[in-house]
Amino acid sequence: MPRRIEKRERGVYEKEPGSDIWWIRYKVDGTLHREKVGRRGDAIKLYKVRKTDALRGVKLPVNLKQRGIRFRVIGDEAVAWYENHGQKDLRTFKLRMDMILRDFADRLVEEIKPSDIDTWLGSHDWAPATKNRYKSVFSKAFKLALADGKVSGNPARLVEQRPEKNGRKRFLSVEEEKKLREAIEKRCPHHMPELDIALHTGMRKGEQYSLEWPQVSFRRKRILLEETKNGSSREVPMNRSCIAAMELLHQRREHDGRVCQSKYSKDLNDSRAWFDRCIQDAKISNFTWHCLRHTFISRLVMAGVDLRTVQELAGHKTISMTVRYAHLAPEHNQAAIEKLDPVV
């Protein structure tokens, strides 16, 4: 017998052909709505009900309206919130949201479960810290939507935080610094002052490469950072080595713009134009520009500087961030405990 061809019903369809899971779509006041139903017969019946209600002017139930919101809506609104509130990490937030939207854009927000988010995070080969940052993006989108009454809950809050390993920080040894300086001297000696500034201030890469001359006071021996990672301004003191590097850059400046802006760099705001090549030349492994900041902090701790002072110099928001370097001062800790010995 010839195969029976089922009559196609307007507004009733399989989202995934062959799945035998049927959906309906219809318009109410010009707005397109979609609902997942299940069996084809049930979908046909519900479609007719929805069309009849629409013609009669019957309003949709509130919970149905909420179920009709797609994640792309609350995702876009979260990005807009970041833009309107001048958040410093807007670019990073947008990049992460774009990654999430690739898989969640068309998902109904009320159907997204904590397990869906957790499974998605687990499907990516990211470090635990990276997965936690993506979880925060999910959570922010749901939190804002919850405040607007567009969702009934925040499933991201129920996703377990991944334990982050605070391994030992990579810092530059004396021998490695010697090799790096030799490589810079050979390839691009005009960039040596930038290395000295990084090693003697501990500024973050973005802070150093956005620094402008009005922020540098040679008289007060201070650098004013108006916008830092933790959202507050701070002053960075300059020692003799830093001042000498600053003076070299100041002598050859062609403008009153950025301190590290140089005609020698292809990308004026990115050390990768020269630093990574010099690291390769020096045969130093597993080392990035940010490790120069770790080097600055580590050397302070190893020199016996107390952690509160190190916290202030590094611009750490909490002391717990500085304590991660405490293992580098065993001699200092030994000297402290010996003070409890009785005086003989």
N, C-alpha and C positions, 0 to 999 in steps of 0.2 A: 504493500500500500504506500502511496506517496505520503511524504512527511507533511503533517498538518502545519500550516503557517499561521501563527497567532496574529490576530489583528492588532496593529499598533494603536495604542491609546495615547491621545494627546496629553502631554504633561506627565506621563508615566515612563520611567526609563531605568535601565540598569546602569549604575555608575561604572561598574566593572563588568563588561559582557561575560556571561557565563557564570557569574557568581550567584545568581538567583536571589540577589538582594536588591529590592526595587525601591526607587525613590520617586518623589513627586516634586514638580515645580509649578509655581503659579504666581501671579502678581496680585498685590493688594495695594491700591492707591499708587500704582506705578513702581512699587518696590517688589523685586523678585525674591521669592521665598523658596527654600528647598527643605524637604523633610525626608529623612530615612525611615522607611516603613517596614519592609521585610518581604512578605509574599506578594506576588503580583496582584492577586485578587484583592487583598487588603489595600494595596496601593491605589488601585482603581477606585475602590469605594471611598477612601479618604480624599482622593483628588476631587471627586464629585461633591463631597461635603464642603471642602474648602472653597470650591468655585461658587457653590450655592450661597455660602456664608458671605463671600466677597460681594456677590450681587445684592444681597440683602443689607449690606453695610454692617454686618456683625464684626466687632473688633476681635483680633486675635488675642488669646490669653497672654498675659504678661510673660509667663515662663517660656512660651513658644517664641515670643519675640526675642528673648534673650538667647534661646537656643539657636536662633537664626544668625547670630553674629559670628563672623569668621575671625580667625586669629589675626589675619592681616590687618583688620580694622584696629584692634587694640594694639597691635605691634606698631603700626604707623602712628597711632596717637601717642605711644610711649616715646618714639623718636621725636615727634613734634614737641612733647613736653621737655625733653632734653634740650632741644634747640631754643625754646622760649625761656628756659631757666638758665641758659648760659653755662651748662655743665662742661667742664674741661675735657672729659673723656667722651664727648659726643661722637667723634670719629670712630673710636673703638666700639662704642655702643651700637652705632649704625652698622658696622661691619659684622658684628655678632648677630644683630637682629636679621640682617640679610641672610646669614647662614641658616638661622632658625626658620625663616619664612620659606626657604626652599622646600621644606618638608611639612610645615605647619600652616602655611598661608590659607589654605582652603578648609582647614579643620574647624568645626564648630567649637567655640570656646567652652561651652558647657559639657562637651563630650570628651574634653582632654583630661585625662586622669594622671595622677602623680606617676603611675607606672609607665605611662606613655613618655613623659619627660625623662624619667630615669633610664628607660630603655634607649631613648635617643642619645642621651649623653654617653651611655655605655657603648654605643655603636661606633663612637669615634675614638681614634687612637691619640687621645690628648692626655696631658699631665693632669693629675687631680686638681691642681689649682685652676687650670683652664676650664675644666668641667664645672667647677664651682662658680666661675665668672659667668658662664653661659646660663647656669641655673639662676643667677641673680638677674639676668636679663629677662628670663621668663617671669620671675617673681615680680619685677618692676612693672611689666606690662599688665599682669593680672591685678597688682595692687592698685594701679591707677584706674583700671576698668572697674574694680570693686568700689572705689570711692565714687565713681560716676553712676553706680547702680547698673552697670552693664553685665556683670557676672555675679554669681552667688557665692563664689569662694576663690581661693588662691591655691590651686593644686601644687604649685612649685614649692610652697612652704612645707609640704609634707615629703618632699624629696630629700633623702639623706645627704648631708654634706660629705663630700669626699675628704678623707684625711690627707692633709698636705704634709709632705715631708720637708722639713727645714734642714736640708743637708748642709754640710760645711760649705762656706762661701769660698769661691775661687778668687785668690788674690795673687798679685805679681810678686814673685820672689826676687831677691836682689840680683841673682844671676839672670833671670828672665828679663828684668828691667834693663840690664846692661845690653843684652842681645837686642831688645826692642829698640833701644836708643841707637844702636849701631845700624839697625835696619832703616830707621827713620832718617838718620844722618845720610845714609847712602841714597835712599829713594826720594825723600821730600823733606829736607832739613827745615824748610820754612814752617812746617807743622809742629816742630818740637815745642814751642811755647804752649800749644793746645794740650799736649800731653802733660806738661808741668802744671798747668792750671787744674786739670782733672785730678792729678795725683795729690795736689796740695789744697784743694778745696772740697773735694768729694761731691761737687755739684752733679746732679743728674744730667744726662746727655742733653735733654730738651732745655734744661735751665742754662747750660753753658752755651749752647748754640743759638739761643734766642737772646742772649745777653747783649745789651746795648751800652755804649760808653757813658751816657748819663747815669747809669746804675753803678758805675765804678768810681769810688772816691779814693784817690791816692793819698790825700791828706789824712783821712780818717782810717785808711787801710781797711776799708769795708766794701763789700759788694751787696747791693740791695736786690733781693729776689722778691718781686712784688706778687707773683703768682707761682706757688709751688704745688707739688702733687697733692699735699694734704689740705690745700685750699687756703693757707695762711701765708703771709709774707714773713721773710726772715732775713737777717743780715749774716753774711759769711765773712769772717775775718781773713785777711791776707797776710801770709808770712813773707819773708824775704824772697823765697824762691818764686812764689806766686806773683809778687810785685815786679820782680825782674822779668818774668814772662809777659806780664801785662804791659810793661814799658816797651818791650820789643814790638809787641803788636801795635801799641799806640804810635810808635815812631813811624811805622810804615803804613798806617791807615790812610785810605784815600777818601774817607768820608766820616761822618759822625754816626754811622749806623751800628751794625752788629760788631761785637768785639772779635769774634772768630770768623767773620766774613773775609774771604780772601780771594784775590784774582786767580790764585793757583788751583782752586777747587772747582770741579765741574758741578758738583752739587753743594752749594754754599752752606746748607743746613744739615749735611749728613757726613759724618766722619768716615763712613764706609768707602768714600771716594779715595781714601788713602790708608786708613788705619788697618782694615782687614788685610790689605796687601802686605803691610809691614809685619803684621802678626804672622802671616804665612812665611815671609822672608826669614823671620827670626825663629821659625819652627816651634812656635808656642802653641800648644794644643788647648782646646776647650776654653777659649778666652775671648770675651767680647768687650766692647767699650764699657758696659755697665760694671764689669769686673774691676775697672779702675776705681770706681766708687767703693767697691768692697775692699780694695787695697788700701784706700785712704782710711776707712773705718778700722780695718784690721790692724794697721800700723799704729793708730792711736791707742787701741786696746793693748797691743803688745808693748807699747812704750809706757804702760802703766797709768794712762789717763783714766779717771773714774768714769763709769758708765753714764752718769747723768750729764757730764760734760760732753761725752761722745754723742749722746742722744741729741744735744743741742747743736753741736757742730754738724752732725749728719742731717739734721732736719727731720728726725724720726718723730712721728706723731705720738707714739707710745714707747715706754721703756722696754716693753716686751720685744720690740723689733731690734733693739740694741743688744739685749741680753743674748741673742743668738750668736754674738761674737765673743761672749765671755770666756769660752773655752780656750781662747787664744792668749789668755793671761794667767797661766798656771803659776809663774813665779810671783806675780802680784798677789794671787790668792794665798800662796804659801806664806808670804811675808805677813799677810793680814792675820792668818790663823796663829802664827808664832807669837803675836802680840799678847796672846792669852797665857803664854808660859810665865810662870812666876819668875820674878827678878831674883837672880842668884847673887 
